[in-house]
Amino acid sequence: MPTGNLDEDSAAQSAETVRQLRALSTPPGAAALARAAALLDGRTDAVTALSRLRAEVGVDLAGPAWGIARQREKARPAFGADADRLLFTGDTLEQAGRPALAARRAGRLLDGGVRSVADLGCAAGTDTIALARAGASVVAVDRDPVARELTALNVAALGLRGVQVRDADVVDLVATADDGRVAGCDAAVLDPARRAGGRRLLDPDRWSPPWSTVLALLDRVPRCVVKVAPGLDHARVPDGVEAEWVSAGGSIVEALLWGRDLSTTWRRATLAGAGGAVELTADTDPGPAPVGPVRGWLHEPDPAVIRSGLVSLVATDLGATLVDPTIAYLTSDSTAGSPWTSSYPVTDVLPFNLKRLRALLRARGVGRVTVKKRGSPIEPETLARQLRGPGSGTAVVVVTRVAGAPTVLVCGPPS
């Protein structure tokens, strides 16, 4: 099919989505959304729900209302009460960051003296909302008409002021940024699209906008923050730019590059939780942690510590050593009591051998195991099934390398 037809089809689809979003923002649309939410809360199946909605609110509103109600249900754990006022598509909800993290970023920007911010690639407006709530005037930019409509409607639904929504190309805006300003603002937030066709784009040069635009923004607008992939190669981080990895619930939730006027350290690991954030920083590369034999406790560092390259700081604090120079497991003589690690008492250390491991667990009355791995090709779920037995006991089985050799550590529950 010719490219022109594809562009026309895409434009037509976007126009229809915008029309539907505007219809849902009217009083009849709000009533349709409320009815769809009630059917969803009652666990009505999709076929029955859509049939009822068509009869009650009309064919034009039924499908869009049901789709938005489903997205709001997915958004509710992160967005709370706001979810019932916001509009999302499936793609924009997937791209939307957690509101608490957006608020944290906005707070740091404004603490740096920023008053106006360009949200470069606004999607559904998560960052725009956080910045406006923090008191900034915001220029929300996107080439996608659906993203612009979502942002405008969501800002209005929350009663926020001081937001302009503009159709502009981020690459062009950054290329013409001057005197530390972009799109008429003294700071910027950029979240490049890192997926295409449902797949992650591992090469930053293929992001949208590409890595060259990220570098240009960091050079031209020193008060900015860029969201990047957690696996970004440290060698790509420019000098003078702070790189931060944020985790929550044991997983990396975002990685950030802070512009030079906002950078206060070399690397930062942040543990975000309901009670606030815990941070670990280094002004220079702390180097690797020392290596030693397995001792009485095994410590698994938080992924933010691992990604930021700050494992050796945690090791020093715990008096711990690495079990292998290439593996991010630490070991010491006592439990850690550190927010940066999960700690397990080690009961046995043995070479990896399935038959021997199964016999040991049977002798201990262990019938259920949690398998962890690092530096091993095994599949944890497969090994856990293979080790299942009649016993009532439980254990944590860690498959890794110790001094280069495939090794199994049998541990008790985490402390």
N, C-alpha and C positions, 0 to 999 in steps of 0.2 A: 504493500500500500504506500503511495507517495507520502512524503513527510508532511506536505501541506494538509493532506486529509487528516493525518494524525493530529496536527496542531489544531485544526478546525474542530475535530471531535473533542479534544481536550478542553478547548475554549468553551464549547457548548456544554460539556459536562460541568465545568466550573460555574458557568452562568446559571445552570439549573440548580446547583447546590446553593449558590448565593440566593437565588429566588426562594428556595425552601427555607433557608435560615431566616430570611426576612419575614416569611410567612409565620414562622414559629415565634418570632419576636412580637407578634400582634396579640391582642387579648384572646382571639379564638385559638391562636397557636399555643398560648400559655395554657389554655384549658385542655387542649389536646395533649400537651406534655404532662399535665397533672394526671389526666386519665391514663395515659400510657404508663406513668410511674406507678399508679395504683395497681394496674394489671400485672406489672412486673413484680411488685412487692408481694402480690398474691400468688406468685409462681405460676401464672397462667402461661400455657405453652404459646409459642410464637404464632402458630396458625390460628388458634382461637383468639388470641389477643388482637391480631391484625384484622380478623373478621369483625370483631366487636368495634374496634376503632373506626373501621371504614363505615360501619353503620351509624356510629355515634358522632364522629367529627368530620367525616367525609374522606373520600379517597385521596384528595390532595394533601391532607395533613397526616393521615394515618401512618404511612410508612416512615416519613421523616421523624415524626414524634416518637415512634417506637425505637428507631435507631438512636436518637439522642438520649432517650431514657436509658437505653442499654449502656451508652458511653458514660452517662452520669453515674450509673451504678458502679461501673469500674473505677470511676474517679473518686468516689466518696471516701474510701479509706485515706487517700492523700489530701483531698481538697476539703473534706468535712462538709459543713453546711453550704459552703460556696458552690459545691458541685451541683446543687439543685437550682442554681441560678445561671450557671455557665453552659455554654454550648461547645461541643467538641465533635470533630469527626474522628474516625478510628486512627488515622495517620497523625493528626495533631495531638491527640491524647497520648499516643505512644511517644511522641517527641517532647511533650510537655514535661518539664522538670517538677520536682516536688516543691510545693509552695513554700515550705519552711526553708528550703535551701535557696530558693529565689529571694526570699526576704533577707536571708543572711548575706547574700551577694549584694543586694541593694543597700543594706546597712553599711557594708564595708566601703562601697562606692561613695555614699554620702558622707561617711566619716572622713573621707579623703577630700572633702570640700566640694564635691560635685553637686551641681544643682540642675543640670539638664543632661539627659541621657538619650542616645539613639539606640533603640532596640533593633539591631540589624538582623532581620529574619524573625519576625514576631510570632509566627505560627498562630496558636490560639490565644496569645497574649499573656502567658504566665509571668514572664519577666516584666512586661509592661505594667501589669497589675501590681506586682511587688514594688516596682520603682515608684509608681504613682502613690501607692499607699505610704511609702517612706517619705514622700514629700517632694519628689523630683518632677520636673516637667519632662515629658517623654515624647519623642518622635518615633513612632513604631513604623518600621519599614518592611515591606515584602512585595515581591513581584506577583505572588499568588493571590488572586482576588478572593479566594475562599479564606485564606489566612487573614487578609485585611478585614473582611467582613466579620469573621469570628472575633478578632481583637476589638473592633469597634463595638460590636454587640455586647461582648463580655465586660468591657470597660463601662458601658452604659448600664448594664444590669447591676453592677456593683456600685453605681453612683459616683464613679471617680471622675475627677476633672484634670485638666492640664495635659491631655493626651491628644496628639495629632497622629493620624494614620495616613501613611503616604505610600504611593506606588513608585518605587525606585529600585534600581539595581545596586546591590551591596558592593559589587566589584567596582562600579563606577564611583560610588560615593567614597569608598576608601581611597581609590586612586586620586581623587581630587581633595582629599582631606588636607587641611592646612592649618598651621599655627596651633596644633593640638586639638583641633575641632573637626567633627564630621557631622554632616547633615544639620549644621547649625548648632550642634550640641558640644559641650565640653567633655563628654565621656561617652563610652559605647559599651554595649553588651553584644557579643557575637556568639551564636550557636550554629556552626556549620552543619548542614545536613550530612550525616555520616552513613546513610543507608540509601540503597537504590535497588529496586526490584525485590524488596524484602530481605536483602542481604547487607551485612555490614561492609563498609568500604574500609579496608585496612590501610590502604595507601592514602595518606593525607592530601596528596596531590590530586586525588579524585573526589575530595569533598566538595560540597557546594555551599559557599564559595571555596575555592581551593586553598592549599597551604600558602601559596604566594600572597593571597589576600590577607590571611591571618598574620603573616610576617609584616606586611605593609601596615596593617592596623596597629600592631604593636610598636612599630617604628614611628608612625605619624600621629597616633593618639595615645600618649603615655598614660592617660587615665582610662583604662579599658580592662575588661575581663573577657576572656575567650574560653568557651567550653570545648574541651577536646576529648578524644578517646582515651580511656584509662591506660591503654597499652602504648601510648605515644612514646617513641624512642626519646630518651633523655637528651640524646645528641641534637635533637631538633629544637630544644628549648633555647632561645637566644640568651646571650649574656645580659644580666641585669633584670631578667624576667623571672618572677617567682612562679614555680610550679607547685600546685596543691592537689592532693588526692583526698577525697572525702569518702568515708565509708559509713554505713548504717546497717545494723543488723548483720554484720559479718560480710557484707558485700560492698564493693566500690559503687557508689551512686553517681559520682561525677569527678571529673578532673578539670582543673582550671589553670589558665595562664593569666597572671596579673601583670598589667602594664607597668612600666618602670617607675612611674610616679606613685603607684600604689604598692609596689613590691617592698616588703620589709625583711625578707629572708631569702635564702637560696631554694630550699625545699620545705614543704609543710605537709604533714599528715594530720588529718582532722577526723575525729570520731564524733559523728553527729547523733544526738539522742534527744529524748523528750525533755531531759533536764538541761539541755544546752550542748555545748561542744567542748571536747578535749583536744588540745593541739600539741603536736610535737614538731619542732623546727630545727633546722641546721643552717648556719650561714655559709658553710663550705661543705664539701664532700667529706663525711666522716670516715670513709673507707670501710673495708669489710670487717666483720666481727672475727675474733679468733675461733679456731676449730679445736674441739676436744672430744673425748669419749662420751658415750651416753651415760648420764648420771640418773639420779632418782626421779627427776621430773622432766617432762617434755613440754616445751612452750611453742605454741603455734601463733606467730605474730599476726596482728590484724592486717588485712590486705592493703590498707592505706599505708602502713609502715613499709610493707614489702615494695609496693609500687613506687614509693617516694625514695627508696634507697636508704632508709634510716634504721634498718634492723640493728646495726651495730650500736646505736644509741640505746635501744632497748636492752641489748645484751649487756652493755656496761652497767646500766641501772640494776639489772638482775644478777650481775655476777655470772652470766651465762656464756656459753660457747655454742657455736654451730656444730651440728652433728656431721656436716659435710660442707666443704667450701662452696658447693654449688646449690645447696638446699637450704631453704629458709625455715628450718626447724632449729630451735634453741634448746639447750639442756642445762640444768643446774641441779644443785643439791636440795633445793627447797621450792615450795610453791611460790608463784610470782606475786600475786596480789596486785597485778598491774592491769589497767584498762586496755593495754595494748596487746595482751596475749590471752589465749585460752590455754590452761595448764592441765596436764594429765599426769598422774603418778604412773611411773613405768614399773611393770611387774616382771617383764621378760624381754630379752633381746636375743633374737635368733636369726640365722640366715634364712632368706625366703625359700620355703619349701612347703608346699600345700599340704602334703601328707603329715609332715611333722607338726605344722601349725594346727591342723584339725585335731590331731591326737592330743596336743597340749590343751586345747579348749575343752575337749570332751572330758579330760581328766580334771579340769577345774569346774566342770558343771556349767560351762558357758554355752548357751543355746542361741543367743542373739548377739550380733556384733554390729558396731558402726565402723565402717571402713573409711579411712582417710588415706590419701596418697599424695606424694610429691616426688617427682623424679622417677616415676614408674609407669609402664604402659598399661598396667592392669585396670580393669573397669571395676570401680568400687561396688556397684550394685551386683555385678556377677559374682565377685568374690564373697560378698555378704551372703548370697544365696548358697554358695558352695560350703560356707562355714556354718550354716544353720544346723542346729542339733536339738536334741531333746531336753537339754538342760534349761534351768530357769534363770541362770546367771547371765549377765551382760558384760561386754568389754568393748573397748575401743582398740581397733587394730590399725596400726599405722604402717603402711608399706612405703619405704623410702630407700635412700642410699645412706650408708654410714661409712665414711672414709672410702667412698667409691664402690662399696659392695652392696648388692641388693639385700635389704634387711627388713625384718618385721619387728616392730615394737608393740608389745601387748600392754595396754594401759587400762587403768581404772577410769571411772567417769570424771569429767572435767571438774576442776575446783574453781 
